[in-house]
Amino acid sequence: MERDDLILISVDDHIIEPPDLFVNHLPKRYLDDAPKLIHREDGSDVWQFRDNTVGNAALNAVAGRPKEEYGLDPQGMDEIRPGCYDVHERIKDMNAGGVLAQMNFPSFPGFAARMFATEDADFSLALVRAYNDWHIDEWCGAYPGRFIPMALPAIWSAELCATEVRRVAEKGCHSLTFPENPAALGYPSFHDEYWNPLWQALSDTNTVMSVHIGSSGRLAIPAVDSPPDVMITLQPINLVSAAADLLWSRVVKEYPDLKIALSEGGTGWIPYFLERVDRTFEMHATWTLQDFGGKLPSEVFRDHFLTCFISDDLGVKLRHEIGIDNIAWEGDYPHSDSMWPDAPEQIHGVLEKHSVPDEDTVRMTHENAMRWYSFDPFSHVPKDQATVGALRKAAEGHDVSIRPRSRQLTEPVDKLEAFRTRARAAVAAAAAGR
């Protein structure tokens, strides 16, 4: 398949939320207490909610910026591409990058919306619903067929989570972001029956639980003095633990229709993982009392799990060992793993290297995403207008140049010290059980 004939649907991108997201969806009695975007004297913008402050680190929005600006420096909205927070500019960036559709994870609330948990249960739920309604109705609704809707969970209550899943499913949303380890956040583990209402709601509504790396708020770092490269390397591999925890749980046995996406987890490790779980089952099932109803764990994995890749050379090569129907592409815009605006060139290069036939290509680049997330872009966008070539033609003249955007460039040594400060704080918080 030629590059310009590819159709790309990404199952993992990100929104840098605009300041007015609550205005149209939160009851007026709560607006004064809602999270607010505050502009600081240093030029950075941060979200303030009660005692919590969440900034926008540079690694979260590096699309269109030189690598010299990567790091953890706080930044203002005027230092990032408008496509990070403006849906109309996002569509222009998507067109220029040859991407038909995206699924956008949240930023400032975190992947589990734990920030919204307050002593006022009604207020907390109102925040979650307002965010979800903004995301579904305003962000996704502005351009039908261009975004896969995603919902935040009411993480503090399994019953409320289930109710919200059913509510947003009625609005066409079939993706729920959820932490890869709720126990690390102080909630019951995946093995606890506490979550049964959620599993049932997800199954009943054909909603995918999208488990993103880093969603339990823990840095993947062995020690405070480990180089940042260690964390960056280990972040995708963190999902190995979540995959094992869920695969060996009672959940996949009791809820055969449950679907789980390992978002930004990569795919190259999956073949060994499947080999290992089958070996574990063969050697230990007699005393661990595991029973998959006559199936191997690797077969059950393929029944329940979607894996996601950005440009995994090895994963594409071993696609049939993974399961060709269990792989979807992700763009990660505007994060630092993103290939924007050159994703089509890089993906096509990997596909061509391994002589991937068209029937496999279309599954990995868009058909699997459509099936897993109950998403049909072609009911809104004709197929001949959905290709890389057609989208880029529609975006002719749109600026995709790589250029400096930071007002002040921090020296690498200072960036490393900022990372170590954050690592020390994260390790201390983990030790304190926070």
Secondary structure, DSSP 8 states (H G I E B T S, - for coil): --GGG---EEEEEE----TTTTTTTS-HHHHTTS-EEEE-TTS-EEEEETTEEEE-BGGGS-TTS-GGG-SS-B--GGGS-GGGT-HHHHHHHHHHTT--EEEEE-STT-TT-GGG--S-HHHHHHHHHHHHHIIIIIIITTSTTSEE--B---TT-HHHHHHHHHHHHTTT--EEEE-S-GGGGTS--TTSGGGHHHHHHHHHHT-EEEEETTTTS----SSTTS-HHHHHHHHHHTHHHHHHHHHTSSHHHH-TT-EEEEET--STTHHHHHHHHHHHHHHHHHHHT---TT--HHHHHHHHEEEEESS-HHHHHTHHHH-GGGEEE---TTSTT--TT-HHHHHHHHHHHTT--HHHHHIIIIIHHHHHTT--GGGTS-GGGSSHHHHHHHTTT---------SS---HHHHHHHHHHHHHHHHHHHHTT-
